Amino acid sequence: MFCIFTDTSANLSGEVLAARKIETVSFTYTKDGVEYAADTKNFDGHAFYEAMREGTKVQTAQIPPQVYIDHMEKPLSEGQDVLFVGMSSGISGSYASAEMAAQTLRERFPERKIRLVDTLSASLGEGLQAVRAADYRDEGLDVDACYERLMEERHTMCQVFTVDDLKYLRHTGRLSAIKTIIGTVLGIKPLLKGDTEGKIVCFARTRGRKLSIRELAAQYAEHVVSPETQTIGIAHADCPEDTAFLKSLIEKTLPPREIMTVFYEPVTGSHVGPGTLALFFDGDAGFRGK
């Protein structure tokens, strides 16, 4: 047995985390000058994103190495190995903090194995990989075998999303100011994805919200692999009607075994903004590079 850690960007509910025996490291955010720990169990998504719509500014910060050390030291001292399934290093410096923490812990516990997986994803793109790690552990795989599988399979985790308002991407430097202005004036909605380095890139544009959602479903239909065997994820930043529409499109084309639907957790959600709608599924290896 080994202990599985992820972070709150994985967007997994408290029920799933408890059932699958996955531990979490909490990201933090600051709203109106007050710091909060990301908490998917008690998170009021509607209130959070409504406040953002009304002008509330949310700031986030990189997790320091000591936070990872504080979480992982206990299972290591009890004789367990550790597998950490973390948010993409392409969009957060927190993964680098986890690496620094792991180096310190390896010196303290040289007899233990500490493996870190850069999922190249966020939200349920990360969370579904953490659940997969728990599946492999339940099947009897050791920490090394689980690590090797995840490192290979992370390249087929497809994450594609659209946003309702480009200003949040502009504030985080995801799109240039010129593109932001064009999108605002013409009603053009960007389609974004995680690339081979786990960075967010814009790969297409549509005119209007409904078309952007239809394009998410079209990307799924084109790239999904063996949908009947997998759980796919939908994360939304307070747009339940759009979420239901996307879910219906998917169920009409290539229905998966299960669809996990969640509110975008506050840290990642604050960067993409209210109205964001994202889809996560296991697909062909070429999706990230196209």
Beta strands, then each sheet from edge to edge (+ up, - down):
strand 1: 2-7
strand 2: 22-25
strand 3: 28-31
strand 4: 34-37
strand 5: 58-60
strand 6: 81-86
strand 7: 114-118
strand 8: 157-162
strand 9: 188-194
strand 10: 200-207
strand 11: 231-236
strand 12: 258-263
strand 13: 277-282
sheet 1: 2+ 1+ 6+ 7+
sheet 2: 4+ 3- 5+
sheet 3: 10+ 9- 8+ 13- 11+ 12+
end
